[in-house]
Amino acid sequence: MLEPDSDGFLVHLFSGGQSSVQVYGSGVVTSILSDDLDGSRHQRFIIELKSKQTLLIGHNIDLAPRIDGLYLNDRIEFFGEYEWNDKGGVIHWTHDDPEEIHVNGWIFHKNVIYQ
């Protein structure tokens, strides 16, 4: 299995205002938000990295299964695309790309891969 990118790499992306970078990491769920229903539907939640940086996860539930049984303090791993914002960043593309143009991403939660 891959080793997660260090939190230092994600801190570097955030401090440098970088976007469109494929990353692998892990964190703990600190907030579960309502689904984003504008356009493609996304399950949304916030995780905190060991570095204390937070990331919004936007998981497309029109293209991948919903992560059922997701609770506060759950640990997740992710492989997706980092996009900068002033709150720590967003991870999206955590699913297979039906167009086969983008790298396929995923979320790993409680021994299940969601993609």
KOLGU-4560 file (N, C-alpha, C; in nm, 3 decimals, padded with zeros to 5 digits):
<recs>
<n_xx: 00.085 n_yy: -00.118 n_zz: 00.000 ca_xx: 00.000 ca_yy: 00.000 ca_zz: 00.000 c_xx: 00.089 c_yy: 00.124 c_zz: 00.000 mol: A seq: 1 type: MET>
<n_xx: 00.038 n_yy: 00.229 n_zz: -00.054 ca_xx: 00.109 ca_yy: 00.357 ca_zz: -00.057 c_xx: 00.127 c_yy: 00.413 c_zz: 00.084 mol: A seq: 2 type: LEU>
<n_xx: 00.227 n_yy: 00.496 n_zz: 00.100 ca_xx: 00.243 ca_yy: 00.571 ca_zz: 00.225 c_xx: 00.178 c_yy: 00.708 c_zz: 00.205 mol: A seq: 3 type: GLU>
<n_xx: 00.100 n_yy: 00.758 n_zz: 00.303 ca_xx: 00.039 ca_yy: 00.890 ca_zz: 00.287 c_xx: 00.146 c_yy: 00.997 c_zz: 00.271 mol: A seq: 4 type: PRO>
<n_xx: 00.112 n_yy: 01.097 n_zz: 00.190 ca_xx: 00.199 ca_yy: 01.214 ca_zz: 00.181 c_xx: 00.209 c_yy: 01.273 c_zz: 00.321 mol: A seq: 5 type: ASP>
<n_xx: 00.321 n_yy: 01.328 n_zz: 00.354 ca_xx: 00.335 ca_yy: 01.386 ca_zz: 00.488 c_xx: 00.243 c_yy: 01.508 c_zz: 00.499 mol: A seq: 6 type: SER>
<n_xx: 00.202 n_yy: 01.535 n_zz: 00.622 ca_xx: 00.125 ca_yy: 01.657 ca_zz: 00.645 c_xx: 00.204 c_yy: 01.778 c_zz: 00.598 mol: A seq: 7 type: ASP>
<n_xx: 00.337 n_yy: 01.769 n_zz: 00.607 ca_xx: 00.421 ca_yy: 01.880 ca_zz: 00.564 c_xx: 00.398 c_yy: 01.917 c_zz: 00.419 mol: A seq: 8 type: GLY>
<n_xx: 00.373 n_yy: 01.818 n_zz: 00.335 ca_xx: 00.346 ca_yy: 01.846 ca_zz: 00.194 c_xx: 00.215 c_yy: 01.923 c_zz: 00.178 mol: A seq: 9 type: PHE>
<n_xx: 00.112 n_yy: 01.882 n_zz: 00.252 ca_xx: -00.016 ca_yy: 01.953 ca_zz: 00.245 c_xx: -00.005 c_yy: 02.093 c_zz: 00.305 mol: A seq: 10 type: LEU>
<n_xx: 00.074 n_yy: 02.109 n_zz: 00.412 ca_xx: 00.100 ca_yy: 02.242 ca_zz: 00.468 c_xx: 00.170 c_yy: 02.329 c_zz: 00.364 mol: A seq: 11 type: VAL>
<n_xx: 00.266 n_yy: 02.270 n_zz: 00.292 ca_xx: 00.339 ca_yy: 02.342 ca_zz: 00.186 c_xx: 00.242 c_yy: 02.387 c_zz: 00.075 mol: A seq: 12 type: HIS>
<n_xx: 00.152 n_yy: 02.298 n_zz: 00.033 ca_xx: 00.055 ca_yy: 02.335 ca_zz: -00.071 c_xx: -00.034 c_yy: 02.450 c_zz: -00.024 mol: A seq: 13 type: LEU>
<n_xx: -00.078 n_yy: 02.441 n_zz: 00.102 ca_xx: -00.164 ca_yy: 02.546 ca_zz: 00.156 c_xx: -00.090 c_yy: 02.679 c_zz: 00.165 mol: A seq: 14 type: PHE>
<n_xx: 00.030 n_yy: 02.678 n_zz: 00.223 ca_xx: 00.104 ca_yy: 02.804 ca_zz: 00.241 c_xx: 00.146 c_yy: 02.864 c_zz: 00.106 mol: A seq: 15 type: SER>
<n_xx: 00.162 n_yy: 02.779 n_zz: 00.006 ca_xx: 00.199 ca_yy: 02.828 ca_zz: -00.127 c_xx: 00.081 c_yy: 02.860 c_zz: -00.216 mol: A seq: 16 type: GLY>
<n_xx: -00.041 n_yy: 02.839 n_zz: -00.166 ca_xx: -00.160 ca_yy: 02.869 ca_zz: -00.246 c_xx: -00.172 c_yy: 02.783 c_zz: -00.370 mol: A seq: 17 type: GLY>
<n_xx: -00.119 n_yy: 02.662 n_zz: -00.364 ca_xx: -00.119 ca_yy: 02.575 ca_zz: -00.482 c_xx: -00.250 c_yy: 02.496 c_zz: -00.494 mol: A seq: 18 type: GLN>
<n_xx: -00.284 n_yy: 02.460 n_zz: -00.615 ca_xx: -00.406 ca_yy: 02.383 ca_zz: -00.644 c_xx: -00.377 c_yy: 02.280 c_zz: -00.752 mol: A seq: 19 type: SER>
<n_xx: -00.474 n_yy: 02.194 n_zz: -00.773 ca_xx: -00.468 ca_yy: 02.092 ca_zz: -00.878 c_xx: -00.352 c_yy: 01.996 c_zz: -00.858 mol: A seq: 20 type: SER>
<n_xx: -00.332 n_yy: 01.953 n_zz: -00.732 ca_xx: -00.224 ca_yy: 01.861 ca_zz: -00.700 c_xx: -00.285 c_yy: 01.733 c_zz: -00.644 mol: A seq: 21 type: VAL>
<n_xx: -00.249 n_yy: 01.620 n_zz: -00.702 ca_xx: -00.297 ca_yy: 01.490 ca_zz: -00.655 c_xx: -00.224 c_yy: 01.454 c_zz: -00.526 mol: A seq: 22 type: GLN>
<n_xx: -00.300 n_yy: 01.421 n_zz: -00.420 ca_xx: -00.239 ca_yy: 01.392 ca_zz: -00.290 c_xx: -00.302 c_yy: 01.269 c_zz: -00.227 mol: A seq: 23 type: VAL>
<n_xx: -00.227 n_yy: 01.211 n_zz: -00.136 ca_xx: -00.273 ca_yy: 01.099 ca_zz: -00.055 c_xx: -00.245 c_yy: 01.136 c_zz: 00.090 mol: A seq: 24 type: TYR>
<n_xx: -00.347 n_yy: 01.124 n_zz: 00.174 ca_xx: -00.328 ca_yy: 01.160 ca_zz: 00.314 c_xx: -00.431 c_yy: 01.095 c_zz: 00.403 mol: A seq: 25 type: GLY>
<n_xx: -00.430 n_yy: 01.136 n_zz: 00.528 ca_xx: -00.525 ca_yy: 01.083 ca_zz: 00.625 c_xx: -00.555 c_yy: 01.190 c_zz: 00.728 mol: A seq: 26 type: SER>
<n_xx: -00.669 n_yy: 01.175 n_zz: 00.792 ca_xx: -00.708 ca_yy: 01.271 ca_zz: 00.895 c_xx: -00.827 c_yy: 01.219 c_zz: 00.973 mol: A seq: 27 type: GLY>
<n_xx: -00.868 n_yy: 01.298 n_zz: 01.070 ca_xx: -00.977 ca_yy: 01.264 ca_zz: 01.159 c_xx: -01.095 c_yy: 01.357 c_zz: 01.129 mol: A seq: 28 type: VAL>
<n_xx: -01.215 n_yy: 01.300 n_zz: 01.119 ca_xx: -01.336 ca_yy: 01.377 ca_zz: 01.090 c_xx: -01.368 c_yy: 01.467 c_zz: 01.210 mol: A seq: 29 type: VAL>
<n_xx: -01.375 n_yy: 01.598 n_zz: 01.185 ca_xx: -01.407 ca_yy: 01.693 ca_zz: 01.291 c_xx: -01.544 c_yy: 01.758 c_zz: 01.273 mol: A seq: 30 type: THR>
<n_xx: -01.601 n_yy: 01.748 n_zz: 01.152 ca_xx: -01.732 ca_yy: 01.808 ca_zz: 01.127 c_xx: -01.796 c_yy: 01.738 c_zz: 01.008 mol: A seq: 31 type: SER>
<n_xx: -01.924 n_yy: 01.710 n_zz: 01.021 ca_xx: -02.000 ca_yy: 01.651 ca_zz: 00.910 c_xx: -02.100 c_yy: 01.756 c_zz: 00.865 mol: A seq: 32 type: ILE>
<n_xx: -02.090 n_yy: 01.794 n_zz: 00.739 ca_xx: -02.172 ca_yy: 01.901 ca_zz: 00.683 c_xx: -02.287 c_yy: 01.843 c_zz: 00.601 mol: A seq: 33 type: LEU>
<n_xx: -02.382 n_yy: 01.929 n_zz: 00.568 ca_xx: -02.490 ca_yy: 01.885 ca_zz: 00.481 c_xx: -02.434 c_yy: 01.860 c_zz: 00.340 mol: A seq: 34 type: SER>
<n_xx: -02.504 n_yy: 01.776 n_zz: 00.265 ca_xx: -02.463 ca_yy: 01.749 ca_zz: 00.127 c_xx: -02.473 c_yy: 01.876 c_zz: 00.045 mol: A seq: 35 type: ASP>
<n_xx: -02.381 n_yy: 01.892 n_zz: -00.049 ca_xx: -02.388 ca_yy: 01.999 ca_zz: -00.148 c_xx: -02.472 c_yy: 01.944 c_zz: -00.262 mol: A seq: 36 type: ASP>
<n_xx: -02.588 n_yy: 02.004 n_zz: -00.287 ca_xx: -02.681 ca_yy: 01.955 ca_zz: -00.389 c_xx: -02.681 c_yy: 02.043 c_zz: -00.513 mol: A seq: 37 type: LEU>
<n_xx: -02.590 n_yy: 02.140 n_zz: -00.520 ca_xx: -02.581 ca_yy: 02.230 ca_zz: -00.634 c_xx: -02.497 c_yy: 02.163 c_zz: -00.743 mol: A seq: 38 type: ASP>
<n_xx: -02.560 n_yy: 02.122 n_zz: -00.852 ca_xx: -02.489 ca_yy: 02.047 ca_zz: -00.956 c_xx: -02.474 c_yy: 01.902 c_zz: -00.913 mol: A seq: 39 type: GLY>
<n_xx: -02.355 n_yy: 01.845 n_zz: -00.934 ca_xx: -02.330 ca_yy: 01.709 ca_zz: -00.888 c_xx: -02.338 c_yy: 01.708 c_zz: -00.735 mol: A seq: 40 type: SER>
<n_xx: -02.402 n_yy: 01.605 n_zz: -00.681 ca_xx: -02.419 ca_yy: 01.596 ca_zz: -00.535 c_xx: -02.288 c_yy: 01.551 c_zz: -00.469 mol: A seq: 41 type: ARG>
<n_xx: -02.252 n_yy: 01.618 n_zz: -00.360 ca_xx: -02.130 ca_yy: 01.586 ca_zz: -00.287 c_xx: -02.159 c_yy: 01.569 c_zz: -00.138 mol: A seq: 42 type: HIS>
<n_xx: -02.109 n_yy: 01.460 n_zz: -00.082 ca_xx: -02.106 ca_yy: 01.442 ca_zz: 00.062 c_xx: -01.989 c_yy: 01.527 c_zz: 00.112 mol: A seq: 43 type: GLN>
<n_xx: -02.014 n_yy: 01.607 n_zz: 00.216 ca_xx: -01.909 ca_yy: 01.700 ca_zz: 00.261 c_xx: -01.880 c_yy: 01.681 c_zz: 00.410 mol: A seq: 44 type: ARG>
<n_xx: -01.752 n_yy: 01.679 n_zz: 00.440 ca_xx: -01.710 ca_yy: 01.674 ca_zz: 00.581 c_xx: -01.571 c_yy: 01.733 c_zz: 00.592 mol: A seq: 45 type: PHE>
<n_xx: -01.535 n_yy: 01.771 n_zz: 00.713 ca_xx: -01.405 ca_yy: 01.833 ca_zz: 00.739 c_xx: -01.320 c_yy: 01.736 c_zz: 00.820 mol: A seq: 46 type: ILE>
<n_xx: -01.194 n_yy: 01.726 n_zz: 00.779 ca_xx: -01.099 ca_yy: 01.646 ca_zz: 00.855 c_xx: -00.987 c_yy: 01.735 c_zz: 00.906 mol: A seq: 47 type: ILE>
<n_xx: -00.922 n_yy: 01.688 n_zz: 01.010 ca_xx: -00.804 ca_yy: 01.756 ca_zz: 01.063 c_xx: -00.685 c_yy: 01.664 c_zz: 01.049 mol: A seq: 48 type: GLU>
<n_xx: -00.577 n_yy: 01.720 n_zz: 00.997 ca_xx: -00.452 ca_yy: 01.647 ca_zz: 00.984 c_xx: -00.375 c_yy: 01.652 c_zz: 01.117 mol: A seq: 49 type: LEU>
<n_xx: -00.272 n_yy: 01.572 n_zz: 01.129 ca_xx: -00.188 ca_yy: 01.577 ca_zz: 01.250 c_xx: -00.130 c_yy: 01.716 c_zz: 01.271 mol: A seq: 50 type: LYS>
<n_xx: -00.106 n_yy: 01.788 n_zz: 01.163 ca_xx: -00.050 ca_yy: 01.924 ca_zz: 01.170 c_xx: -00.152 c_yy: 02.027 c_zz: 01.218 mol: A seq: 51 type: SER>
<n_xx: -00.276 n_yy: 01.985 n_zz: 01.235 ca_xx: -00.390 ca_yy: 02.071 ca_zz: 01.275 c_xx: -00.451 c_yy: 02.146 c_zz: 01.157 mol: A seq: 52 type: LYS>
<n_xx: -00.394 n_yy: 02.133 n_zz: 01.038 ca_xx: -00.456 ca_yy: 02.190 ca_zz: 00.918 c_xx: -00.586 c_yy: 02.115 c_zz: 00.893 mol: A seq: 53 type: GLN>
<n_xx: -00.688 n_yy: 02.187 n_zz: 00.850 ca_xx: -00.815 ca_yy: 02.124 ca_zz: 00.817 c_xx: -00.833 c_yy: 02.119 c_zz: 00.666 mol: A seq: 54 type: THR>
<n_xx: -00.908 n_yy: 02.020 n_zz: 00.622 ca_xx: -00.941 ca_yy: 02.003 ca_zz: 00.481 c_xx: -01.089 c_yy: 01.973 c_zz: 00.469 mol: A seq: 55 type: LEU>
<n_xx: -01.154 n_yy: 02.034 n_zz: 00.372 ca_xx: -01.290 ca_yy: 01.999 ca_zz: 00.337 c_xx: -01.282 c_yy: 01.885 c_zz: 00.235 mol: A seq: 56 type: LEU>
<n_xx: -01.352 n_yy: 01.777 n_zz: 00.262 ca_xx: -01.361 ca_yy: 01.668 ca_zz: 00.166 c_xx: -01.494 c_yy: 01.682 c_zz: 00.093 mol: A seq: 57 type: ILE>
<n_xx: -01.489 n_yy: 01.690 n_zz: -00.039 ca_xx: -01.609 ca_yy: 01.695 ca_zz: -00.123 c_xx: -01.614 c_yy: 01.567 c_zz: -00.205 mol: A seq: 58 type: GLY>
<n_xx: -01.692 n_yy: 01.470 n_zz: -00.158 ca_xx: -01.697 ca_yy: 01.335 ca_zz: -00.217 c_xx: -01.822 c_yy: 01.324 c_zz: -00.305 mol: A seq: 59 type: HIS>
<n_xx: -01.801 n_yy: 01.311 n_zz: -00.436 ca_xx: -01.910 ca_yy: 01.310 ca_zz: -00.534 c_xx: -01.994 c_yy: 01.183 c_zz: -00.519 mol: A seq: 60 type: ASN>
<n_xx: -02.117 n_yy: 01.198 n_zz: -00.470 ca_xx: -02.205 ca_yy: 01.082 ca_zz: -00.449 c_xx: -02.295 c_yy: 01.055 c_zz: -00.569 mol: A seq: 61 type: ILE>
<n_xx: -02.276 n_yy: 01.128 n_zz: -00.678 ca_xx: -02.339 ca_yy: 01.089 ca_zz: -00.804 c_xx: -02.251 c_yy: 00.989 c_zz: -00.877 mol: A seq: 62 type: ASP>
<n_xx: -02.121 n_yy: 00.987 n_zz: -00.845 ca_xx: -02.027 ca_yy: 00.897 ca_zz: -00.913 c_xx: -01.968 c_yy: 00.790 c_zz: -00.821 mol: A seq: 63 type: LEU>
<n_xx: -01.987 n_yy: 00.803 n_zz: -00.692 ca_xx: -01.931 ca_yy: 00.707 ca_zz: -00.596 c_xx: -02.032 c_yy: 00.686 c_zz: -00.483 mol: A seq: 64 type: ALA>
<n_xx: -02.023 n_yy: 00.573 n_zz: -00.415 ca_xx: -02.117 ca_yy: 00.550 ca_zz: -00.304 c_xx: -02.094 c_yy: 00.647 c_zz: -00.189 mol: A seq: 65 type: PRO>
<n_xx: -02.203 n_yy: 00.680 n_zz: -00.122 ca_xx: -02.198 ca_yy: 00.760 ca_zz: 00.001 c_xx: -02.123 c_yy: 00.680 c_zz: 00.108 mol: A seq: 66 type: ARG>
<n_xx: -02.049 n_yy: 00.750 n_zz: 00.191 ca_xx: -01.980 ca_yy: 00.687 ca_zz: 00.303 c_xx: -02.079 c_yy: 00.680 c_zz: 00.418 mol: A seq: 67 type: ILE>
<n_xx: -02.146 n_yy: 00.566 n_zz: 00.431 ca_xx: -02.242 ca_yy: 00.549 ca_zz: 00.539 c_xx: -02.168 c_yy: 00.520 c_zz: 00.669 mol: A seq: 68 type: ASP>
<n_xx: -02.227 n_yy: 00.557 n_zz: 00.779 ca_xx: -02.165 ca_yy: 00.530 ca_zz: 00.908 c_xx: -02.043 c_yy: 00.616 c_zz: 00.935 mol: A seq: 69 type: GLY>
<n_xx: -02.039 n_yy: 00.735 n_zz: 00.877 ca_xx: -01.929 ca_yy: 00.828 ca_zz: 00.901 c_xx: -01.963 c_yy: 00.913 c_zz: 01.023 mol: A seq: 70 type: LEU>
<n_xx: -01.874 n_yy: 00.913 n_zz: 01.121 ca_xx: -01.899 ca_yy: 00.984 ca_zz: 01.246 c_xx: -01.780 c_yy: 01.071 c_zz: 01.283 mol: A seq: 71 type: TYR>
<n_xx: -01.806 n_yy: 01.167 n_zz: 01.374 ca_xx: -01.699 ca_yy: 01.249 ca_zz: 01.427 c_xx: -01.592 c_yy: 01.160 c_zz: 01.488 mol: A seq: 72 type: LEU>
<n_xx: -01.469 n_yy: 01.200 n_zz: 01.474 ca_xx: -01.350 ca_yy: 01.130 ca_zz: 01.525 c_xx: -01.313 c_yy: 01.004 c_zz: 01.448 mol: A seq: 73 type: ASN>
<n_xx: -01.386 n_yy: 00.972 n_zz: 01.340 ca_xx: -01.345 ca_yy: 00.861 ca_zz: 01.254 c_xx: -01.219 c_yy: 00.902 c_zz: 01.177 mol: A seq: 74 type: ASP>
<n_xx: -01.130 n_yy: 00.808 n_zz: 01.155 ca_xx: -01.011 ca_yy: 00.831 ca_zz: 01.073 c_xx: -01.043 c_yy: 00.787 c_zz: 00.930 mol: A seq: 75 type: ARG>
<n_xx: -01.004 n_yy: 00.869 n_zz: 00.834 ca_xx: -01.017 ca_yy: 00.833 ca_zz: 00.693 c_xx: -00.882 c_yy: 00.853 c_zz: 00.624 mol: A seq: 76 type: ILE>
<n_xx: -00.863 n_yy: 00.780 n_zz: 00.515 ca_xx: -00.753 ca_yy: 00.804 ca_zz: 00.424 c_xx: -00.816 c_yy: 00.851 c_zz: 00.293 mol: A seq: 77 type: GLU>
<n_xx: -00.743 n_yy: 00.929 n_zz: 00.218 ca_xx: -00.798 ca_yy: 00.980 ca_zz: 00.092 c_xx: -00.690 c_yy: 00.987 c_zz: -00.014 mol: A seq: 78 type: PHE>
<n_xx: -00.734 n_yy: 00.977 n_zz: -00.137 ca_xx: -00.650 ca_yy: 00.999 ca_zz: -00.254 c_xx: -00.734 c_yy: 01.083 c_zz: -00.347 mol: A seq: 79 type: PHE>
<n_xx: -00.696 n_yy: 01.208 n_zz: -00.365 ca_xx: -00.776 ca_yy: 01.300 ca_zz: -00.446 c_xx: -00.696 c_yy: 01.422 c_zz: -00.482 mol: A seq: 80 type: GLY>
<n_xx: -00.764 n_yy: 01.519 n_zz: -00.537 ca_xx: -00.699 ca_yy: 01.641 ca_zz: -00.584 c_xx: -00.717 c_yy: 01.753 c_zz: -00.482 mol: A seq: 81 type: GLU>
<n_xx: -00.605 n_yy: 01.816 n_zz: -00.447 ca_xx: -00.605 ca_yy: 01.929 ca_zz: -00.352 c_xx: -00.631 c_yy: 02.058 c_zz: -00.427 mol: A seq: 82 type: TYR>
<n_xx: -00.725 n_yy: 02.137 n_zz: -00.374 ca_xx: -00.753 ca_yy: 02.272 ca_zz: -00.423 c_xx: -00.739 c_yy: 02.368 c_zz: -00.305 mol: A seq: 83 type: GLU>
<n_xx: -00.664 n_yy: 02.474 n_zz: -00.324 ca_xx: -00.641 ca_yy: 02.571 ca_zz: -00.217 c_xx: -00.767 c_yy: 02.649 c_zz: -00.186 mol: A seq: 84 type: TRP>
<n_xx: -00.789 n_yy: 02.678 n_zz: -00.058 ca_xx: -00.878 ca_yy: 02.785 ca_zz: -00.013 c_xx: -00.821 c_yy: 02.838 c_zz: 00.118 mol: A seq: 85 type: ASN>
<n_xx: -00.874 n_yy: 02.950 n_zz: 00.166 ca_xx: -00.814 ca_yy: 03.015 ca_zz: 00.283 c_xx: -00.843 c_yy: 02.944 c_zz: 00.415 mol: A seq: 86 type: ASP>
<n_xx: -00.918 n_yy: 02.833 n_zz: 00.410 ca_xx: -00.950 ca_yy: 02.759 ca_zz: 00.532 c_xx: -00.869 c_yy: 02.630 c_zz: 00.545 mol: A seq: 87 type: LYS>
<n_xx: -00.779 n_yy: 02.605 n_zz: 00.454 ca_xx: -00.696 ca_yy: 02.485 ca_zz: 00.461 c_xx: -00.692 c_yy: 02.407 c_zz: 00.333 mol: A seq: 88 type: GLY>
<n_xx: -00.800 n_yy: 02.413 n_zz: 00.257 ca_xx: -00.805 ca_yy: 02.345 ca_zz: 00.128 c_xx: -00.922 c_yy: 02.250 c_zz: 00.116 mol: A seq: 89 type: GLY>
<n_xx: -00.940 n_yy: 02.203 n_zz: -00.006 ca_xx: -01.048 ca_yy: 02.110 ca_zz: -00.040 c_xx: -00.986 c_yy: 01.990 c_zz: -00.111 mol: A seq: 90 type: VAL>
<n_xx: -01.036 n_yy: 01.873 n_zz: -00.079 ca_xx: -00.999 ca_yy: 01.752 ca_zz: -00.151 c_xx: -01.122 c_yy: 01.707 c_zz: -00.229 mol: A seq: 91 type: ILE>
<n_xx: -01.105 n_yy: 01.692 n_zz: -00.360 ca_xx: -01.213 ca_yy: 01.639 ca_zz: -00.443 c_xx: -01.154 c_yy: 01.538 c_zz: -00.541 mol: A seq: 92 type: HIS>
<n_xx: -01.233 n_yy: 01.491 n_zz: -00.635 ca_xx: -01.195 ca_yy: 01.382 ca_zz: -00.725 c_xx: -01.159 c_yy: 01.256 c_zz: -00.644 mol: A seq: 93 type: TRP>
<n_xx: -01.243 n_yy: 01.225 n_zz: -00.545 ca_xx: -01.225 ca_yy: 01.105 ca_zz: -00.462 c_xx: -01.311 c_yy: 00.991 c_zz: -00.516 mol: A seq: 94 type: THR>
<n_xx: -01.309 n_yy: 00.976 n_zz: -00.648 ca_xx: -01.394 ca_yy: 00.876 ca_zz: -00.715 c_xx: -01.330 c_yy: 00.840 c_zz: -00.848 mol: A seq: 95 type: HIS>
<n_xx: -01.383 n_yy: 00.737 n_zz: -00.911 ca_xx: -01.340 ca_yy: 00.702 ca_zz: -01.046 c_xx: -01.389 c_yy: 00.809 c_zz: -01.143 mol: A seq: 96 type: ASP>
<n_xx: -01.312 n_yy: 00.836 n_zz: -01.247 ca_xx: -01.351 ca_yy: 00.931 ca_zz: -01.350 c_xx: -01.412 c_yy: 00.854 c_zz: -01.466 mol: A seq: 97 type: ASP>
<n_xx: -01.544 n_yy: 00.868 n_zz: -01.488 ca_xx: -01.608 ca_yy: 00.794 ca_zz: -01.598 c_xx: -01.554 c_yy: 00.833 c_zz: -01.736 mol: A seq: 98 type: PRO>
<n_xx: -01.496 n_yy: 00.951 n_zz: -01.748 ca_xx: -01.439 ca_yy: 00.996 ca_zz: -01.875 c_xx: -01.297 c_yy: 00.943 c_zz: -01.896 mol: A seq: 99 type: GLU>
<n_xx: -01.239 n_yy: 00.887 n_zz: -01.789 ca_xx: -01.104 ca_yy: 00.832 ca_zz: -01.791 c_xx: -00.999 c_yy: 00.935 c_zz: -01.831 mol: A seq: 100 type: GLU>
<n_xx: -01.020 n_yy: 01.060 n_zz: -01.787 ca_xx: -00.926 ca_yy: 01.169 ca_zz: -01.814 c_xx: -00.846 c_yy: 01.201 c_zz: -01.688 mol: A seq: 101 type: ILE>
<n_xx: -00.913 n_yy: 01.200 n_zz: -01.574 ca_xx: -00.852 ca_yy: 01.237 ca_zz: -01.447 c_xx: -00.808 c_yy: 01.111 c_zz: -01.372 mol: A seq: 102 type: HIS>
<n_xx: -00.708 n_yy: 01.125 n_zz: -01.287 ca_xx: -00.664 ca_yy: 01.015 ca_zz: -01.201 c_xx: -00.781 c_yy: 00.974 c_zz: -01.110 mol: A seq: 103 type: VAL>
<n_xx: -00.804 n_yy: 00.843 n_zz: -01.099 ca_xx: -00.910 ca_yy: 00.795 ca_zz: -01.011 c_xx: -00.869 c_yy: 00.814 c_zz: -00.865 mol: A seq: 104 type: ASN>
<n_xx: -00.962 n_yy: 00.862 n_zz: -00.785 ca_xx: -00.938 ca_yy: 00.882 ca_zz: -00.643 c_xx: -01.024 c_yy: 00.789 c_zz: -00.560 mol: A seq: 105 type: GLY>
<n_xx: -01.011 n_yy: 00.802 n_zz: -00.428 ca_xx: -01.088 ca_yy: 00.717 ca_zz: -00.337 c_xx: -01.081 c_yy: 00.771 c_zz: -00.195 mol: A seq: 106 type: TRP>
<n_xx: -01.171 n_yy: 00.717 n_zz: -00.112 ca_xx: -01.168 ca_yy: 00.739 ca_zz: 00.033 c_xx: -01.172 c_yy: 00.602 c_zz: 00.098 mol: A seq: 107 type: ILE>
<n_xx: -01.089 n_yy: 00.582 n_zz: 00.199 ca_xx: -01.083 ca_yy: 00.456 ca_zz: 00.274 c_xx: -01.134 c_yy: 00.483 c_zz: 00.414 mol: A seq: 108 type: PHE>
<n_xx: -01.242 n_yy: 00.412 n_zz: 00.452 ca_xx: -01.304 ca_yy: 00.430 ca_zz: 00.584 c_xx: -01.350 c_yy: 00.296 c_zz: 00.636 mol: A seq: 109 type: HIS>
<n_xx: -01.304 n_yy: 00.260 n_zz: 00.753 ca_xx: -01.344 ca_yy: 00.134 ca_zz: 00.819 c_xx: -01.331 c_yy: 00.014 c_zz: 00.727 mol: A seq: 110 type: LYS>
<n_xx: -01.213 n_yy: 00.001 n_zz: 00.665 ca_xx: -01.179 ca_yy: -00.113 ca_zz: 00.579 c_xx: -01.259 c_yy: -00.123 c_zz: 00.450 mol: A seq: 111 type: ASN>
<n_xx: -01.321 n_yy: -00.011 n_zz: 00.407 ca_xx: -01.395 ca_yy: -00.008 ca_zz: 00.280 c_xx: -01.340 c_yy: 00.107 c_zz: 00.197 mol: A seq: 112 type: VAL>
<n_xx: -01.318 n_yy: 00.079 n_zz: 00.068 ca_xx: -01.274 ca_yy: 00.183 ca_zz: -00.025 c_xx: -01.397 c_yy: 00.235 c_zz: -00.100 mol: A seq: 113 type: ILE>
<n_xx: -01.417 n_yy: 00.365 n_zz: -00.094 ca_xx: -01.529 ca_yy: 00.431 ca_zz: -00.165 c_xx: -01.472 c_yy: 00.504 c_zz: -00.284 mol: A seq: 114 type: TYR>
<n_xx: -01.516 n_yy: 00.464 n_zz: -00.405 ca_xx: -01.468 ca_yy: 00.529 ca_zz: -00.525 c_xx: -01.573 c_yy: 00.518 c_zz: -00.634 mol: A seq: 115 type: GLN>
</recs>
